[in-house]
Amino acid sequence: MSAQIKVERTAYYAQLERQQRNSTDITGWLDWFLDCLGRAIGAAEALL
């Protein structure tokens, strides 16, 4: 997961900033995080 976040560093920080400026609803953050997790799993499968 950390390798995928490094790849998507700009989007990661943009999403964090958006979340900090918005309400306590973390739905957007969870959507992004789970999508990123899916991409991380896909990258790991491709590597294996």
Helices and strands as residue ranges (DSSP letters): H 2-7, H 9-21, H 27-47
